[in-house]
Structures are given as structure tokens and as C-alpha cells.
Amino acid sequence: MDKKAVFFDRDGIVNLKLENDYVKNIDEFIFIEDFFETFKIVKSMGFLAFLVTNQQGIGKGLYTESDLKEIHTFMQNQLVERTGFEFDEISFAPNLAIENDFRRKPNPGMILELLQKYSILPSSAIMIGDSYSDILAAKNAGIRSIQISKYTYEISPNFHFQSLAELNLKLQNILMEL
Ligand SMILES: [Mg+2]
């Protein structure tokens, strides 16, 4: 089978987004329960799973790269325990928004790097995110997108669901088309 991948945003998809704050330690990292099912569907269909997350809290000095690694080690361990799988790779952009770094979403850098590294065609990849910047990053990288949000944006995703629970009912069908 040709390699296929799902790119995941983190805050608001894997774990609860904090209002006007950043996840700075594992105590603040609370999984969204329905994500485990989402992740299980993706991995059991043989897809690579990549996490692509903006972490400008590092650029702001609110936490360090090593704090972030600790959070992600915790996340990976919990995923293995709950689903038997973990992310194949985790990519983060520590830059401040005003720097407009090519890797920071809505720019496509992180997605393009991973597509290239794993020799995956853009047509064989899809992004799952909750923010406008996720949908735009996917579009900028030439891949499809699924938005999980109560709202829709001007730049429309290929698929839109109100919640991960709703997505989970359709995800297998969406991935089979890739
Ligand atoms: Mg998000």
C-alpha cells in the first residue's frame, strides 16, 4: 500500500484547549476522550499519524522545549496504553506568530517537511484541526482537511464536523477515499 498520512493539530483535537493560556505541563494536558477512538481508527487503517502543533508559548518563554518534550512523552505513553498506537512523528513550531515562520501554521512548512521525509503524496494526506490556521495550512500544503468546530470559516475545509464523536462515525469512509 502507498503510504498515507493523517496530520493532527493538538490543542482542541488531542487535548482540551485552554482559554487564553498554554499547556505548560502534564497536569494541564487533558485528553479529549473521543480522540482515542479517532486515533485508533486512523492507525488501525495503516495510516501514519503526525502531530503538527504551533507552540509559540516557547517563543514567549512560558515553557521550554524540554517541558514540551515531557508533555509529549506523557501523551505518547497514554496513547499506547489506551490505543496500542502512538504518533509516528511529532513536529512543533516554537516561533512567535509575528515572526511568520514558514513552519508555523497557517504556513505549510511542518506539513511539507513530513510529506517529503516520508515520501507521501499530498493527495494521500489529510489534516484534522479545529482552527482556521489548520485548515489554511492544509490548503497551503495542498492536502485535504477536516475541521472539527462549531463554526465554519471563509476558507472551507473538505469536511466539517461539530465534534470528534461525529467525525468518528464517518472517518473510515473518508480515509478509504484517500
Ligand atoms: Mg487547535
Boltz pocket constraint, residues with backbone or C-beta under 6 A from the ligand:
constraints:
  - pocket:
      binder: B
      contacts: [[A, 9], [A, 10], [A, 11], [A, 12], [A, 13], [A, 17], [A, 129], [A, 130], [A, 131]]
      max_distance: 6.0
